[in-house]
């Protein structure tokens, strides 16, 4: 993630296969990702769990990937190019 909390699709780092991440850790990463902007998903007709499942499906479909940023030492979800 860049310094101003905007996801950079060209973020430098190492791609981590999501299948190698502990499932509970991956779920917490996704929950943090989808709640970053403080959205209340009930307002748009879905639950947090619905959003987590959507991101999991995007990971499976290779539309999103997990990247470990070497500079900040953090992992982030980024949109695949």
C-alpha positions as CSV (number, residue, x, y, z in Angstrom):
1,X,0.0,0.0,0.0
2,X,1.3,3.4,-0.8
3,X,2.0,6.0,2.0
4,X,-1.3,7.8,1.5
5,X,-3.4,4.6,1.9
6,X,-4.3,4.5,-1.8
7,X,-3.8,1.1,-3.4
8,X,-1.3,1.3,-6.2
9,X,-1.9,-1.4,-8.8
10,X,1.8,-1.1,-9.8
11,X,3.0,-1.7,-6.2
12,X,6.5,-3.2,-6.1
13,X,6.9,-6.3,-4.1
14,X,6.6,-10.1,-4.1
15,X,3.4,-11.8,-5.0
16,X,2.3,-14.3,-2.4
17,X,0.0,-17.1,-3.5
18,X,-3.1,-16.7,-1.5
19,X,-3.3,-20.5,-1.1
20,X,-0.1,-20.4,1.0
21,X,-1.6,-17.9,3.5
22,X,-3.3,-19.4,6.6
23,X,-7.1,-19.2,5.9
24,X,-7.9,-17.2,9.1
25,X,-5.1,-14.8,8.3
26,X,-6.3,-14.3,4.7
27,X,-9.8,-13.7,5.9
28,X,-8.6,-11.0,8.3
29,X,-6.6,-9.4,5.5
30,X,-9.6,-9.3,3.3
31,X,-11.9,-8.0,6.1
32,X,-9.4,-5.2,6.7
33,X,-9.2,-4.5,3.0
34,X,-12.9,-4.2,2.4
35,X,-13.5,-2.1,5.6
36,X,-10.7,0.4,4.9
37,X,-12.9,3.1,3.8
38,X,-15.3,2.6,6.7
39,X,-18.1,1.5,4.4
40,X,-21.2,0.0,6.0
41,X,-22.0,-2.8,3.6
42,X,-25.6,-3.2,4.9
43,X,-26.3,0.2,3.4
44,X,-25.7,-1.2,-0.1
45,X,-27.6,-4.4,0.5
46,X,-24.8,-6.9,1.4
47,X,-22.9,-8.0,4.4
48,X,-19.2,-7.9,5.3
49,X,-19.1,-11.7,4.7
50,X,-20.6,-11.1,1.2
51,X,-17.8,-8.7,0.4
52,X,-15.1,-11.1,1.8
53,X,-16.5,-13.9,-0.4
54,X,-16.4,-11.6,-3.4
55,X,-12.7,-10.8,-2.8
56,X,-12.0,-14.5,-2.3
57,X,-13.6,-15.2,-5.7
58,X,-11.5,-12.4,-7.3
59,X,-8.4,-14.1,-5.8
60,X,-9.4,-17.4,-7.3
61,X,-10.1,-15.8,-10.6
62,X,-6.7,-14.0,-10.5
63,X,-8.3,-10.6,-10.7
64,X,-6.7,-9.7,-7.3
65,X,-3.4,-10.8,-5.9
66,X,-1.6,-10.6,-2.5
67,X,1.6,-8.6,-2.7
68,X,4.2,-8.2,0.1
69,X,5.7,-4.8,-0.2
70,X,9.4,-5.1,0.6
71,X,9.8,-1.4,1.5
72,X,6.9,-1.1,4.0
73,X,7.1,-4.7,5.1
74,X,3.3,-5.0,4.7
75,X,1.0,-7.3,2.7
76,X,-1.8,-5.9,0.5
77,X,-4.4,-6.9,-2.0
78,X,-3.9,-5.3,-5.4
79,X,-5.9,-5.5,-8.6
80,X,-4.1,-7.5,-11.3
81,X,-3.2,-5.7,-14.5
